[in-house]
Amino acid sequence: MSMDKKWKTAISGIIDGEAHIHGYKVTELIDKIGFTDAIWLELKGELPTEKERAMLDGILISTIDNGLGPPSVTNARNSASAGNPMQASVAAGVLGVGDSHGGAIEECARLLQMGLTAEKLVEKVISSGDRIAGFGHKIYKDADPRATQIFEKAKKLGFYGEHCELTVAVEKVLEEKKGKKIPINVDGAIAAVVSDMGFDYRLGKGFFLIGRVVGLVAHIFEEMVREKPYRRIADEEIEYDGEPARKI
Ligand SMILES: CC(C)(COP(=O)(O)OP(=O)(O)OC[C@H]1O[C@@H](n2cnc3c(N)ncnc32)[C@H](O)[C@@H]1OP(=O)(O)O)[C@@H](O)C(=O)NCCC(=O)NCCS
């Protein structure tokens, strides 16, 4: 094998004229494994155990769709409404993901993987005036049911480890500091479990994107076949509060 080529990858390649992923022939993967197994293989380099597959399945399902409201889906549907093709509208939807939408998994996992105690972690973030990613919710003020479900599944499958425990400890310290409960949200639970499954925090947004693209494709298709083109915000919902009309 030549070692001096400019582009190198250990993920996939052509061996004896056939595509392989981490050494497994794609044709054999098509025959023998499921999609979530293939995602795990692509990201981790090995096939998952049954428990690992089941846990990743749950995580990905939680990211697929939570309604038309969030920026990823509205971006995608607005783009489709303007007459753009599928790939452009998926790209528009992906650009609707950011630090405030889907981005908390990465930041929370980064904090959890720093090796700090719960007290130090809370102190570090709060003293700089920031909010701790993965905690708090606009609607769920006591517990985010998606986070509860993910932790329950992690316990059942044996992935409730030190990062999950740290997350619960952070929730307690945060409650003491703030005088009210700021519950672990779905992003925080995912961050804790993927950390306990040995994933690098920099894959955090990746988990959200892998699942969310499924939802984007479905929403874009529905926009194409169900709605009239050129969706726009109704005038009653728009308020102009700039300069009154004036002359040059
Ligand atoms: C999700 C979020 C925007 C909800 O905000 P909200 O509805 O304004 O939150 P609440 O009204 O319940 O609480 C506001 C108070 O709690 C504090 N608070 C809320 N979430 C906090 C967090 N994650 N870390 C620290 N403090 C937090 C605020 O600083 C504020 O405190 P104050 O009253 O002393 O100013 C917010 O919790 C947040 O930014 N979380 C972090 C980002 C995140 O995880 N996003 C993914 C959501 S699924």
The ligand as a Gaussian input file, in Angstrom:
#p B3LYP/6-31G(d) Opt

LIG

0 1
 C      -33.561000      26.269000      26.756000
 C      -33.481000      27.666000      27.359000
 C      -33.294000      28.703000      26.243000
 C      -34.762000      27.960000      28.158000
 O      -34.631000      29.235000      28.678000
 P      -35.734000      29.975000      29.583000
 O      -37.092000      29.517000      29.184000
 O      -35.407000      31.414000      29.546000
 O      -35.423000      29.397000      31.017000
 P      -36.220000      29.673000      32.360000
 O      -37.220000      30.773000      32.197000
 O      -36.716000      28.341000      32.809000
 O      -35.072000      30.096000      33.352000
 C      -34.452000      31.287000      33.253000
 C      -33.467000      31.366000      34.391000
 O      -32.789000      30.119000      34.553000
 C      -31.436000      30.240000      34.158000
 N      -31.090000      29.152000      33.259000
 C      -31.896000      28.572000      32.338000
 N      -31.214000      27.623000      31.668000
 C      -29.979000      27.622000      32.206000
 C      -28.834000      26.873000      31.944000
 N      -28.826000      25.953000      30.983000
 N      -27.725000      27.105000      32.668000
 C      -27.727000      28.046000      33.629000
 N      -28.790000      28.801000      33.936000
 C      -29.903000      28.589000      33.220000
 C      -31.345000      31.571000      33.439000
 O      -30.068000      32.134000      33.545000
 C      -32.372000      32.375000      34.158000
 O      -31.845000      32.751000      35.409000
 P      -32.177000      34.157000      36.055000
 O      -33.644000      34.078000      36.383000
 O      -31.286000      34.200000      37.263000
 O      -31.835000      35.181000      35.009000
 C      -32.295000      27.755000      28.355000
 O      -32.529000      26.870000      29.415000
 C      -30.945000      27.516000      27.734000
 O      -30.347000      28.430000      27.157000
 N      -30.395000      26.276000      27.870000
 C      -29.093000      25.959000      27.398000
 C      -29.081000      25.648000      25.926000
 C      -29.744000      24.310000      25.607000
 O      -29.545000      23.327000      26.282000
 N      -30.534000      24.294000      24.520000
 C      -31.210000      23.095000      24.063000
 C      -32.670000      23.108000      24.452000
 S      -33.462000      21.569000      24.019000

